[in-house]
Amino acid sequence: MDLNDFELIYKDNRYNLKDKEKVKAKLEEIVGSKNISMNNIDLLAYTKDTSLIAFNWTLEGKIAGLADFVIWPETVEHICEVLRFANEENIPVIPYGEGSGVVGGAIPVNGGIIIDMKKFNKILEINEANLTVTAQCGINGMNLERHLNNKGYTTGHIPQSLYTSSLGGWISHRAAGQFSTKYGKIEDIILGMEVVLPKGKLISFKTIPRASTGPQLEKLFIGGEGTLGIITNATLKIWPFPAKRTLISYAFPSIEDSFNAVRQILREYIFPAVIRIYDQFETSRHFPDIDNAKDKVMVIFVCEGNEKLVDLEESITREKSENNSGMDCGEHPVEHWFETRFRVTETSEMPPYKIVFDTIEVASLWDNASDTYHSVLDSMNKLQGVIMITAHVSHFYPNGVGIYFSFGGIPAKEQTDLEYYQQCWNTIIKSVLEAGGSIAHHHGIGINRSLWMERELGESMNTLKEIKVLLDPKNILNPGKIYVNTWKGEID
Ligand SMILES: Cc1cc2nc3c(=O)[nH]c(=O)nc-3n(C[C@H](O)[C@H](O)[C@H](O)COP(=O)(O)OP(=O)(O)OC[C@H]3O[C@@H](n4cnc5c(N)ncnc54)[C@H](O)[C@@H]3O)c2cc1C
């Protein structure tokens, strides 16, 4: 197999590796020869993350990005030394968790060294008094959660990608799990961590419930997307596994009725662990057999925890739902969600039909949630080739929501898949910004959203770029993401 036979999508800023053998010898010296590969089959495996457009490219014989080396460090010192060496030689380094990111964050757009974190897979401590778990950051999400469940605990962080993502990836993309309305998002769950900075220095943030110790620097790395440091271990909050779980569902006449019900529940300081609102299109797709939900908006709730509190949460959830014209649909829709919640085959079925498909999650305050939803649907329905645009809402706060859009469409004859994909992304993001929302709720920026970062952050984007230069003056750590418009698109 010759990798040159494949068309490379991101090739413009590829680093020019002058002396491959010299770099290989040094990397072998640092991590050992068993922990390095330059084999085509390995390089091919690390050409992409789970960006859905990359499935289309695979079928067309194209690859997204191409690294020169894949390494599997076993110790923190390995990572420090590799970064020191990469700095000396100006070689790009891309941290890689499990590659389940969906915005191109782990794609080696400039080539260089992939640092796969999979050998950082140990649970270091469970502290039952403090309710914490400390683990290495390459650990697989399901392995961590299963281990905790066997001991009677949970982190409460259960992303749909639980089986295919790592702790380091969660922190780096500021992830949000399905039970986030009760347990919080990853930034609410992290209590301490250890990070290797781009120049190879190790820093750590103490495990503590809270501190008033000046600016909270660790926040830079929660959402740093592997551009500011490599996270090696972290301490998370844990909770006793819930004693009781109650499953509730209601169908509402409109999305606005469902928003009102949920907003009123949260105002009471009641936090069902799971709340999911499916718009009318997704309700008909997921719940065709529920008569009460026909042409309606389905909402499922899971209340869990202490038995007495769960009963109270249930009664307030029901009261607010019924006050907003909700019709009880029983437990079955929630059981159906539990059975199918990790099933994601739908998305990978699209590319063989030449359909460009993806999902985009955004955030909004309550007072413009409805506008955000409708303006995205309106703008996408006007875009040529769009065959579906639907949404569900699965992350909630007393102040607002995270809305998750799914779209599918067929490019015009003269367009490439990527051009059409970019057009869909930009149409959605533009509508969200115009409606007053934020461009990303939990999947991160990576390549796909970098064009919009200046618009999203305004002047503070320049401060962020200055911090990047300060920590990584040679721009070796995960280049081509967040700060750089790798798509080379323009905002119209
Ligand atoms: C089917 C499916 C469902 C999903 N569901 C959810 C969901 O419910 N909630 C959610 O939040 N996301 C979800 N995602 C997105 C994705 O799983 C998350 O972004 C996840 O956090 C990525 O973890 P990973 O280990 O796969 O990271 P990768 O994809 O390997 O990397 C993601 C980014 O983090 C960086 N990185 C990885 N490890 C480290 C480290 N140790 N230190 C520094 N940087 C690092 C990489 O360089 C890259 O920029 C889903 C994705 C898919 C495909």
The ligand as a Gaussian input file, in Angstrom:
#p B3LYP/6-31G(d) Opt

LIG

0 1
 C      -21.264000       8.797000      18.160000
 C      -20.681000       9.924000      18.940000
 C      -21.335000      10.400000      20.056000
 C      -20.797000      11.460000      20.799000
 N      -21.441000      11.865000      21.921000
 C      -20.926000      12.882000      22.656000
 C      -21.580000      13.313000      23.837000
 O      -22.604000      12.768000      24.263000
 N      -21.026000      14.335000      24.516000
 C      -19.878000      14.946000      24.096000
 O      -19.417000      15.868000      24.772000
 N      -19.244000      14.548000      22.974000
 C      -19.729000      13.537000      22.261000
 N      -19.083000      13.121000      21.123000
 C      -17.833000      13.768000      20.702000
 C      -16.561000      13.098000      21.273000
 O      -16.808000      11.800000      21.701000
 C      -16.014000      13.930000      22.401000
 O      -15.547000      15.153000      21.874000
 C      -14.899000      13.264000      23.202000
 O      -14.702000      14.067000      24.318000
 C      -13.589000      13.086000      22.453000
 O      -12.778000      12.191000      23.187000
 P      -11.631000      11.330000      22.477000
 O      -10.877000      10.645000      23.544000
 O      -12.194000      10.476000      21.417000
 O      -10.762000      12.509000      21.865000
 P      -10.051000      12.637000      20.438000
 O      -11.076000      12.684000      19.348000
 O       -8.956000      11.671000      20.306000
 O       -9.415000      14.092000      20.605000
 C      -10.247000      15.211000      20.769000
 C       -9.367000      16.445000      21.019000
 O       -8.759000      16.354000      22.289000
 C       -7.336000      16.361000      22.176000
 N       -6.870000      15.407000      23.189000
 C       -7.193000      14.105000      23.343000
 N       -6.623000      13.612000      24.450000
 C       -5.912000      14.621000      25.013000
 C       -5.105000      14.752000      26.182000
 N       -4.915000      13.739000      27.012000
 N       -4.557000      15.962000      26.431000
 C       -4.747000      17.011000      25.611000
 N       -5.495000      16.949000      24.495000
 C       -6.069000      15.765000      24.208000
 C       -7.048000      15.985000      20.731000
 O       -5.839000      16.553000      20.286000
 C       -8.234000      16.599000      20.021000
 O       -8.030000      17.961000      19.787000
 C      -19.594000      12.062000      20.369000
 C      -18.933000      11.570000      19.243000
 C      -19.465000      10.517000      18.526000
 C      -18.732000      10.014000      17.332000

